[in-house]
Amino acid sequence: MLTLLTTCLMRWIEARRRRAVLASLLSKDDRLLEDMGLRRSEIERALELPLAVDARARAAEWSAQFYCLDSRL
């Protein structure tokens, strides 16, 4: 039981840490974010997801979809 609780707590802490890193990208300008293959709207949208969802992966996925569609135009 203690191991399960510890595991859940560690996952929560890691998810919060990843969210903080993702949120810190919002202080960057749009041009730098674009160079990184990200868009501000995807970061903001990802930060609204539940902690159980990997927001970094989801933001990258949305950006990849956008840039793939954008290159077809």
Phi and psi in degrees as a GROMACS rama.xvg file:
@    title "Ramachandran Plot"
@    xaxis  label "Phi"
@    yaxis  label "Psi"
@TYPE xy
-64.8939  -37.8063  LEU-2
-63.6706  -42.248  THR-3
-62.9691  -43.6439  LEU-4
-63.8608  -42.1761  LEU-5
-63.1234  -44.0479  THR-6
-61.1304  -45.5416  THR-7
-62.9245  -42.2414  CYS-8
-64.2154  -42.9732  LEU-9
-64.4051  -39.4653  MET-10
-64.9305  -40.2973  ARG-11
-64.2283  -45.4546  TRP-12
-60.6546  -43.9955  ILE-13
-64.6681  -40.9118  GLU-14
-63.6023  -41.5726  ALA-15
-64.6053  -39.2731  ARG-16
-64.2316  -45.4313  ARG-17
-61.9072  -39.3091  ARG-18
-63.7805  -38.6548  ARG-19
-64.1432  -40.8871  ALA-20
-63.4845  -44.8825  VAL-21
-62.9301  -43.3639  LEU-22
-63.3026  -32.6723  ALA-23
-65.0789  -22.6995  SER-24
-67.5948  -21.8101  LEU-25
-65.7368  -18.0257  LEU-26
-80.0936  -9.55911  SER-27
-83.8856  156.308  LYS-28
-79.1676  161.119  ASP-29
-61.2071  -33.0433  ASP-30
-66.1052  -42.6459  ARG-31
-64.8683  -42.2258  LEU-32
-60.4854  -40.9897  LEU-33
-63.4987  -39.7362  GLU-34
-61.143  -29.7306  ASP-35
-84.8015  -4.43918  MET-36
82.3731  22.431  GLY-37
-122.345  158.585  LEU-38
-125.1  144.656  ARG-39
-54.9762  -41.0568  ARG-40
-62.7317  -36.0742  SER-41
-68.7299  -38.1576  GLU-42
-64.607  -47.3246  ILE-43
-60.814  -42.4431  GLU-44
-64.6372  -41.3648  ARG-45
-66.5741  -34.3381  ALA-46
-68.2356  -16.963  LEU-47
-87.0435  -8.53666  GLU-48
-71.3472  156.951  LEU-49
-62.1014  154.159  PRO-50
-62.0998  -23.8173  LEU-51
-68.0537  -17.5852  ALA-52
-94.9203  135.361  VAL-53
-74.815  99.9915  ASP-54
-65.6329  -35.1639  ALA-55
-63.0984  -46.7944  ARG-56
-64.4263  -40.5993  ALA-57
-66.4004  -41.5275  ARG-58
-63.3992  -41.8145  ALA-59
-64.5975  -39.3892  ALA-60
-63.1877  -46.0377  GLU-61
-63.2449  -41.5302  TRP-62
-65.059  -41.4243  SER-63
-61.7937  -41.3626  ALA-64
-63.2089  -42.7052  GLN-65
-62.4536  -49.4373  PHE-66
-67.5983  -30.5254  TYR-67
-67.4374  -44.9958  CYS-68
-67.0283  -39.2353  LEU-69
-63.1526  -36.3078  ASP-70
-72.5061  -19.189  SER-71
-80.1576  -19.1445  ARG-72
